[in-house]
Amino acid sequence: MILIVEDDQGIASFLAKGLKAEGYATAIARDGDEALAFTAMSGENLDLVLLDLGLPGTDGLSVLKTWRAQRLGVPVIVLTAHDETSDKIRGLDAGAHDYMTKPFAFDELLARVRAALRSAEQRNSTELVVDDLRLDLLTKVAWRQDRRIELAPKEWALLELFMRHPNQVFSRPQILARVWDYDFDPGTNVVDVYVSYLRRKLNHPGLAPLIRTVRGAGYRLRS
Ligand code: CA
């Protein structure tokens, strides 16, 4: 659901129609108080807000500050009437994700809506996925296809590192520093030991091996 907070009826319905045509559900609030009432009722259903700053009554900036004080983390794209740098800066300072100056091209707004939704999704995502491997960041359990894989804490941390950077080669000292948090004696084989634990848990006959040894360099998760 995208909430459009805009007192200009023409702009509000133009935005609502355009967004609906792209498959987004929308709601319109005509002033700041209506916007605050809306989020108090159903803030958790909101994916994004388009917020006009110049509103009758409670202005857009105050609305935004109230939301942030309430810890409502929904991404907000501020709509400003003039190309006033001070407005943009105040909006971004108050926690806006992005801003657009009116008049704007609808296509550009759409691109920014998509970008804001994407980044919010990544922030909120509770799982990492690489090919047929999933890692649940809340329960700290991995799944390969439909098989549940229990992980010890360091195995989990090592797998998270690999899954956040698929195809990137990590040297043993890099892995030690990032998973074990301190600089081990580089002569230790703890990384190799844990990689072999992980491989044993992740690999099964018929499935492609995921963690590759890069000779002379380290390890990488293949995707
Ligand atoms: Ca306005």
py3Dmol code that shows the C-alpha trace and the ligand (Angstrom):
import py3Dmol

protein = """\
ATOM      1  CA  MET A   1       0.000   0.000   0.000  1.00  0.00           C
ATOM      2  CA  ILE A   2       1.305   3.418  -0.999  1.00  0.00           C
ATOM      3  CA  LEU A   3      -0.067   6.404   0.906  1.00  0.00           C
ATOM      4  CA  ILE A   4      -0.286   9.647  -1.068  1.00  0.00           C
ATOM      5  CA  VAL A   5      -0.370  12.688   1.211  1.00  0.00           C
ATOM      6  CA  GLU A   6      -1.332  15.601  -1.017  1.00  0.00           C
ATOM      7  CA  ASP A   7      -3.859  18.419  -0.634  1.00  0.00           C
ATOM      8  CA  ASP A   8      -3.966  19.207  -4.358  1.00  0.00           C
ATOM      9  CA  GLN A   9      -6.782  16.920  -5.535  1.00  0.00           C
ATOM     10  CA  GLY A  10      -5.663  16.966  -9.158  1.00  0.00           C
ATOM     11  CA  ILE A  11      -2.145  15.800  -8.284  1.00  0.00           C
ATOM     12  CA  ALA A  12      -3.405  13.263  -5.731  1.00  0.00           C
ATOM     13  CA  SER A  13      -5.779  11.541  -8.142  1.00  0.00           C
ATOM     14  CA  PHE A  14      -3.239  11.685 -10.980  1.00  0.00           C
ATOM     15  CA  LEU A  15      -0.710   9.902  -8.753  1.00  0.00           C
ATOM     16  CA  ALA A  16      -3.269   7.385  -7.480  1.00  0.00           C
ATOM     17  CA  LYS A  17      -4.408   6.514 -11.008  1.00  0.00           C
ATOM     18  CA  GLY A  18      -0.878   6.186 -12.312  1.00  0.00           C
ATOM     19  CA  LEU A  19       0.247   3.986  -9.424  1.00  0.00           C
ATOM     20  CA  LYS A  20      -2.873   1.811  -9.656  1.00  0.00           C
ATOM     21  CA  ALA A  21      -2.158   1.291 -13.349  1.00  0.00           C
ATOM     22  CA  GLU A  22       1.247  -0.067 -12.286  1.00  0.00           C
ATOM     23  CA  GLY A  23      -0.396  -2.496  -9.874  1.00  0.00           C
ATOM     24  CA  TYR A  24       0.152  -0.626  -6.592  1.00  0.00           C
ATOM     25  CA  ALA A  25      -2.614  -0.282  -4.026  1.00  0.00           C
ATOM     26  CA  THR A  26      -2.970   3.348  -2.923  1.00  0.00           C
ATOM     27  CA  ALA A  27      -4.671   5.512  -0.339  1.00  0.00           C
ATOM     28  CA  ILE A  28      -4.936   9.288  -0.252  1.00  0.00           C
ATOM     29  CA  ALA A  29      -4.687  11.610   2.743  1.00  0.00           C
ATOM     30  CA  ARG A  30      -5.613  15.231   2.045  1.00  0.00           C
ATOM     31  CA  ASP A  31      -3.757  16.845   4.904  1.00  0.00           C
ATOM     32  CA  GLY A  32      -1.252  16.111   7.639  1.00  0.00           C
ATOM     33  CA  ASP A  33      -3.779  15.142  10.302  1.00  0.00           C
ATOM     34  CA  GLU A  34      -5.449  12.672   7.974  1.00  0.00           C
ATOM     35  CA  ALA A  35      -2.023  11.200   7.208  1.00  0.00           C
ATOM     36  CA  LEU A  36      -1.243  10.775  10.926  1.00  0.00           C
ATOM     37  CA  ALA A  37      -4.686   9.258  11.544  1.00  0.00           C
ATOM     38  CA  PHE A  38      -4.117   6.837   8.669  1.00  0.00           C
ATOM     39  CA  THR A  39      -0.768   5.590   9.965  1.00  0.00           C
ATOM     40  CA  ALA A  40      -2.131   5.312  13.509  1.00  0.00           C
ATOM     41  CA  MET A  41      -4.814   2.953  12.132  1.00  0.00           C
ATOM     42  CA  SER A  42      -2.883   0.951   9.562  1.00  0.00           C
ATOM     43  CA  GLY A  43       0.737   2.045   9.501  1.00  0.00           C
ATOM     44  CA  GLU A  44       1.965  -1.536   9.415  1.00  0.00           C
ATOM     45  CA  ASN A  45       0.323  -2.090   6.015  1.00  0.00           C
ATOM     46  CA  LEU A  46       2.233   0.769   4.437  1.00  0.00           C
ATOM     47  CA  ASP A  47       5.073   0.099   2.016  1.00  0.00           C
ATOM     48  CA  LEU A  48       5.775   3.688   1.003  1.00  0.00           C
ATOM     49  CA  VAL A  49       4.545   7.275   1.466  1.00  0.00           C
ATOM     50  CA  LEU A  50       4.564  10.093  -1.078  1.00  0.00           C
ATOM     51  CA  LEU A  51       4.485  13.163   1.141  1.00  0.00           C
ATOM     52  CA  ASP A  52       3.734  16.700  -0.011  1.00  0.00           C
ATOM     53  CA  LEU A  53       5.464  19.182   2.282  1.00  0.00           C
ATOM     54  CA  GLY A  54       3.048  22.092   1.792  1.00  0.00           C
ATOM     55  CA  LEU A  55      -0.092  20.856   3.535  1.00  0.00           C
ATOM     56  CA  PRO A  56      -2.861  22.746   5.346  1.00  0.00           C
ATOM     57  CA  GLY A  57      -2.791  22.259   9.118  1.00  0.00           C
ATOM     58  CA  THR A  58       0.039  19.972  10.167  1.00  0.00           C
ATOM     59  CA  ASP A  59       2.658  20.392   7.434  1.00  0.00           C
ATOM     60  CA  GLY A  60       4.491  17.538   5.756  1.00  0.00           C
ATOM     61  CA  LEU A  61       7.726  18.031   7.613  1.00  0.00           C
ATOM     62  CA  SER A  62       5.986  17.833  11.013  1.00  0.00           C
ATOM     63  CA  VAL A  63       4.149  14.710   9.867  1.00  0.00           C
ATOM     64  CA  LEU A  64       7.427  13.109   8.877  1.00  0.00           C
ATOM     65  CA  LYS A  65       9.077  14.039  12.171  1.00  0.00           C
ATOM     66  CA  THR A  66       6.134  12.582  14.082  1.00  0.00           C
ATOM     67  CA  TRP A  67       6.397   9.311  12.173  1.00  0.00           C
ATOM     68  CA  ARG A  68      10.101   9.021  12.840  1.00  0.00           C
ATOM     69  CA  ALA A  69       9.561   9.827  16.519  1.00  0.00           C
ATOM     70  CA  GLN A  70       6.978   7.005  16.525  1.00  0.00           C
ATOM     71  CA  ARG A  71       9.620   4.771  14.948  1.00  0.00           C
ATOM     72  CA  LEU A  72       7.515   4.243  11.854  1.00  0.00           C
ATOM     73  CA  GLY A  73      10.253   3.237   9.445  1.00  0.00           C
ATOM     74  CA  VAL A  74       8.233   3.349   6.231  1.00  0.00           C
ATOM     75  CA  PRO A  75      10.199   4.878   3.318  1.00  0.00           C
ATOM     76  CA  VAL A  76       9.020   8.394   2.448  1.00  0.00           C
ATOM     77  CA  ILE A  77       9.499  10.269  -0.812  1.00  0.00           C
ATOM     78  CA  VAL A  78       8.993  13.980  -0.194  1.00  0.00           C
ATOM     79  CA  LEU A  79       7.245  16.061  -2.843  1.00  0.00           C
ATOM     80  CA  THR A  80       8.266  19.705  -2.819  1.00  0.00           C
ATOM     81  CA  ALA A  81       6.536  22.475  -4.710  1.00  0.00           C
ATOM     82  CA  HIS A  82       9.619  24.486  -5.438  1.00  0.00           C
ATOM     83  CA  ASP A  83      13.132  23.537  -6.192  1.00  0.00           C
ATOM     84  CA  GLU A  84      14.181  24.744  -2.788  1.00  0.00           C
ATOM     85  CA  THR A  85      17.324  23.126  -1.512  1.00  0.00           C
ATOM     86  CA  SER A  86      16.409  23.987   2.071  1.00  0.00           C
ATOM     87  CA  ASP A  87      13.154  21.996   1.748  1.00  0.00           C
ATOM     88  CA  LYS A  88      14.997  18.980   0.404  1.00  0.00           C
ATOM     89  CA  ILE A  89      17.618  19.140   3.118  1.00  0.00           C
ATOM     90  CA  ARG A  90      15.011  19.512   5.850  1.00  0.00           C
ATOM     91  CA  GLY A  91      13.077  16.584   4.385  1.00  0.00           C
ATOM     92  CA  LEU A  92      16.110  14.331   4.158  1.00  0.00           C
ATOM     93  CA  ASP A  93      17.243  15.388   7.633  1.00  0.00           C
ATOM     94  CA  ALA A  94      13.817  14.474   9.001  1.00  0.00           C
ATOM     95  CA  GLY A  95      14.182  10.964   7.600  1.00  0.00           C
ATOM     96  CA  ALA A  96      12.860  11.112   4.036  1.00  0.00           C
ATOM     97  CA  HIS A  97      14.266   8.475   1.720  1.00  0.00           C
ATOM     98  CA  ASP A  98      14.163  10.614  -1.392  1.00  0.00           C
ATOM     99  CA  TYR A  99      12.499  13.762  -2.772  1.00  0.00           C
ATOM    100  CA  MET A 100      10.974  14.982  -6.003  1.00  0.00           C
ATOM    101  CA  THR A 101      10.384  18.538  -7.113  1.00  0.00           C
ATOM    102  CA  LYS A 102       7.040  19.367  -8.700  1.00  0.00           C
ATOM    103  CA  PRO A 103       6.324  19.297 -11.535  1.00  0.00           C
ATOM    104  CA  PHE A 104       7.914  15.920 -12.164  1.00  0.00           C
ATOM    105  CA  ALA A 105       7.695  13.273 -14.850  1.00  0.00           C
ATOM    106  CA  PHE A 106       5.583  10.341 -13.672  1.00  0.00           C
ATOM    107  CA  ASP A 107       8.114   7.865 -15.062  1.00  0.00           C
ATOM    108  CA  GLU A 108      10.810   9.347 -12.879  1.00  0.00           C
ATOM    109  CA  LEU A 109       8.584   9.122  -9.832  1.00  0.00           C
ATOM    110  CA  LEU A 110       7.874   5.468 -10.666  1.00  0.00           C
ATOM    111  CA  ALA A 111      11.576   4.719 -10.897  1.00  0.00           C
ATOM    112  CA  ARG A 112      12.122   6.280  -7.476  1.00  0.00           C
ATOM    113  CA  VAL A 113       9.151   4.416  -6.021  1.00  0.00           C
ATOM    114  CA  ARG A 114      10.622   1.138  -7.255  1.00  0.00           C
ATOM    115  CA  ALA A 115      14.056   2.008  -5.865  1.00  0.00           C
ATOM    116  CA  ALA A 116      12.629   2.966  -2.460  1.00  0.00           C
ATOM    117  CA  LEU A 117      10.570  -0.236  -2.253  1.00  0.00           C
ATOM    118  CA  ARG A 118      13.555  -2.342  -3.260  1.00  0.00           C
ATOM    119  CA  SER A 119      15.857  -0.876  -0.650  1.00  0.00           C
ATOM    120  CA  ALA A 120      13.204  -1.203   2.065  1.00  0.00           C
ATOM    121  CA  GLU A 121      12.708  -4.834   1.103  1.00  0.00           C
ATOM    122  CA  GLN A 122      16.412  -5.530   1.394  1.00  0.00           C
ATOM    123  CA  ARG A 123      16.611  -3.833   4.774  1.00  0.00           C
ATOM    124  CA  ASN A 124      13.684  -5.773   6.150  1.00  0.00           C
ATOM    125  CA  SER A 125      14.578  -9.050   4.574  1.00  0.00           C
ATOM    126  CA  THR A 126      14.977 -11.776   7.154  1.00  0.00           C
ATOM    127  CA  GLU A 127      16.513 -14.311   4.849  1.00  0.00           C
ATOM    128  CA  LEU A 128      19.379 -14.625   2.419  1.00  0.00           C
ATOM    129  CA  VAL A 129      18.932 -16.724  -0.708  1.00  0.00           C
ATOM    130  CA  VAL A 130      21.617 -18.057  -3.033  1.00  0.00           C
ATOM    131  CA  ASP A 131      20.430 -20.599  -5.574  1.00  0.00           C
ATOM    132  CA  ASP A 132      18.691 -23.431  -3.690  1.00  0.00           C
ATOM    133  CA  LEU A 133      20.171 -22.376  -0.358  1.00  0.00           C
ATOM    134  CA  ARG A 134      18.258 -20.186   2.114  1.00  0.00           C
ATOM    135  CA  LEU A 135      19.491 -18.788   5.393  1.00  0.00           C
ATOM    136  CA  ASP A 136      16.886 -17.584   7.878  1.00  0.00           C
ATOM    137  CA  LEU A 137      18.465 -14.680   9.760  1.00  0.00           C
ATOM    138  CA  LEU A 138      15.979 -14.858  12.628  1.00  0.00           C
ATOM    139  CA  THR A 139      15.978 -18.553  13.445  1.00  0.00           C
ATOM    140  CA  LYS A 140      19.569 -19.008  12.187  1.00  0.00           C
ATOM    141  CA  VAL A 141      18.552 -22.145  10.344  1.00  0.00           C
ATOM    142  CA  ALA A 142      19.529 -22.887   6.752  1.00  0.00           C
ATOM    143  CA  TRP A 143      17.463 -24.719   4.164  1.00  0.00           C
ATOM    144  CA  ARG A 144      18.727 -26.445   1.085  1.00  0.00           C
ATOM    145  CA  GLN A 145      15.788 -27.239  -1.135  1.00  0.00           C
ATOM    146  CA  ASP A 146      13.414 -28.609   1.521  1.00  0.00           C
ATOM    147  CA  ARG A 147      16.037 -29.952   3.861  1.00  0.00           C
ATOM    148  CA  ARG A 148      16.483 -28.150   7.166  1.00  0.00           C
ATOM    149  CA  ILE A 149      20.099 -27.621   8.235  1.00  0.00           C
ATOM    150  CA  GLU A 150      20.946 -26.809  11.844  1.00  0.00           C
ATOM    151  CA  LEU A 151      24.051 -24.675  12.235  1.00  0.00           C
ATOM    152  CA  ALA A 152      26.441 -24.005  15.092  1.00  0.00           C
ATOM    153  CA  PRO A 153      27.019 -20.263  15.713  1.00  0.00           C
ATOM    154  CA  LYS A 154      30.337 -20.020  13.854  1.00  0.00           C
ATOM    155  CA  GLU A 155      29.051 -22.137  10.987  1.00  0.00           C
ATOM    156  CA  TRP A 156      26.111 -19.793  10.717  1.00  0.00           C
ATOM    157  CA  ALA A 157      28.332 -16.680  10.783  1.00  0.00           C
ATOM    158  CA  LEU A 158      30.620 -18.159   8.132  1.00  0.00           C
ATOM    159  CA  LEU A 159      27.694 -19.071   5.900  1.00  0.00           C
ATOM    160  CA  GLU A 160      26.183 -15.603   6.326  1.00  0.00           C
ATOM    161  CA  LEU A 161      29.461 -14.033   5.208  1.00  0.00           C
ATOM    162  CA  PHE A 162      29.554 -16.203   2.092  1.00  0.00           C
ATOM    163  CA  MET A 163      25.878 -15.666   1.293  1.00  0.00           C
ATOM    164  CA  ARG A 164      26.083 -11.896   1.609  1.00  0.00           C
ATOM    165  CA  HIS A 165      28.888 -11.913  -0.959  1.00  0.00           C
ATOM    166  CA  PRO A 166      28.238 -14.737  -3.422  1.00  0.00           C
ATOM    167  CA  ASN A 167      31.150 -15.470  -5.757  1.00  0.00           C
ATOM    168  CA  GLN A 168      33.521 -13.258  -3.802  1.00  0.00           C
ATOM    169  CA  VAL A 169      36.735 -15.005  -2.796  1.00  0.00           C
ATOM    170  CA  PHE A 170      37.627 -14.681   0.887  1.00  0.00           C
ATOM    171  CA  SER A 171      41.133 -15.442   2.084  1.00  0.00           C
ATOM    172  CA  ARG A 172      41.616 -17.321   5.344  1.00  0.00           C
ATOM    173  CA  PRO A 173      42.830 -14.174   7.202  1.00  0.00           C
ATOM    174  CA  GLN A 174      39.775 -12.243   5.926  1.00  0.00           C
ATOM    175  CA  ILE A 175      37.440 -14.947   7.150  1.00  0.00           C
ATOM    176  CA  LEU A 176      39.210 -15.111  10.516  1.00  0.00           C
ATOM    177  CA  ALA A 177      38.909 -11.368  10.958  1.00  0.00           C
ATOM    178  CA  ARG A 178      35.226 -11.229   9.996  1.00  0.00           C
ATOM    179  CA  VAL A 179      33.817 -14.395  11.536  1.00  0.00           C
ATOM    180  CA  TRP A 180      36.084 -14.873  14.531  1.00  0.00           C
ATOM    181  CA  ASP A 181      36.381 -11.117  15.095  1.00  0.00           C
ATOM    182  CA  TYR A 182      40.043 -11.079  15.840  1.00  0.00           C
ATOM    183  CA  ASP A 183      43.287 -11.860  14.158  1.00  0.00           C
ATOM    184  CA  PHE A 184      44.046 -15.455  14.826  1.00  0.00           C
ATOM    185  CA  ASP A 185      47.419 -16.935  14.236  1.00  0.00           C
ATOM    186  CA  PRO A 186      47.265 -17.234  10.450  1.00  0.00           C
ATOM    187  CA  GLY A 187      48.778 -20.678  10.823  1.00  0.00           C
ATOM    188  CA  THR A 188      45.553 -21.945  12.397  1.00  0.00           C
ATOM    189  CA  ASN A 189      43.381 -24.261  10.344  1.00  0.00           C
ATOM    190  CA  VAL A 190      40.115 -23.261  12.043  1.00  0.00           C
ATOM    191  CA  VAL A 191      38.731 -21.804   8.796  1.00  0.00           C
ATOM    192  CA  ASP A 192      39.403 -25.000   6.872  1.00  0.00           C
ATOM    193  CA  VAL A 193      37.840 -27.026   9.664  1.00  0.00           C
ATOM    194  CA  TYR A 194      34.654 -24.929   9.668  1.00  0.00           C
ATOM    195  CA  VAL A 195      34.440 -24.867   5.880  1.00  0.00           C
ATOM    196  CA  SER A 196      34.562 -28.652   5.915  1.00  0.00           C
ATOM    197  CA  TYR A 197      31.799 -28.745   8.596  1.00  0.00           C
ATOM    198  CA  LEU A 198      29.668 -26.480   6.421  1.00  0.00           C
ATOM    199  CA  ARG A 199      30.317 -28.493   3.300  1.00  0.00           C
ATOM    200  CA  ARG A 200      29.292 -31.672   5.071  1.00  0.00           C
ATOM    201  CA  LYS A 201      26.017 -30.040   6.109  1.00  0.00           C
ATOM    202  CA  LEU A 202      25.261 -28.318   2.807  1.00  0.00           C
ATOM    203  CA  ASN A 203      26.369 -30.921   0.316  1.00  0.00           C
ATOM    204  CA  HIS A 204      24.342 -33.965  -0.430  1.00  0.00           C
ATOM    205  CA  PRO A 205      24.592 -36.450  -3.259  1.00  0.00           C
ATOM    206  CA  GLY A 206      22.922 -35.024  -6.341  1.00  0.00           C
ATOM    207  CA  LEU A 207      23.282 -31.386  -5.237  1.00  0.00           C
ATOM    208  CA  ALA A 208      25.913 -29.047  -6.640  1.00  0.00           C
ATOM    209  CA  PRO A 209      28.720 -28.255  -4.174  1.00  0.00           C
ATOM    210  CA  LEU A 210      28.364 -24.638  -3.078  1.00  0.00           C
ATOM    211  CA  ILE A 211      31.596 -23.722  -1.331  1.00  0.00           C
ATOM    212  CA  ARG A 212      34.572 -23.823  -3.643  1.00  0.00           C
ATOM    213  CA  THR A 213      38.243 -23.805  -2.766  1.00  0.00           C
ATOM    214  CA  VAL A 214      40.156 -21.220  -4.785  1.00  0.00           C
ATOM    215  CA  ARG A 215      43.695 -22.525  -4.841  1.00  0.00           C
ATOM    216  CA  GLY A 216      46.162 -20.164  -3.199  1.00  0.00           C
ATOM    217  CA  ALA A 217      43.433 -17.602  -2.471  1.00  0.00           C
ATOM    218  CA  GLY A 218      40.749 -18.942  -0.143  1.00  0.00           C
ATOM    219  CA  TYR A 219      37.085 -19.885  -0.481  1.00  0.00           C
ATOM    220  CA  ARG A 220      34.039 -18.619  -2.276  1.00  0.00           C
ATOM    221  CA  LEU A 221      30.364 -19.460  -2.408  1.00  0.00           C
ATOM    222  CA  ARG A 222      29.456 -20.292  -5.967  1.00  0.00           C
ATOM    223  CA  SER A 223      26.135 -19.020  -7.308  1.00  0.00           C
TER     224      SER A 223
END
"""
ligand_1 = """\
1
CA
Ca 0.424 21.207 -1.233
"""
view = py3Dmol.view(width=600, height=400)
view.addModel(protein, "pdb")
view.setStyle({"model": 0}, {"cartoon": {"style": "trace"}})
view.addModel(ligand_1, "xyz")
view.setStyle({"model": 1}, {"stick": {}})
view.zoomTo()
view.show()
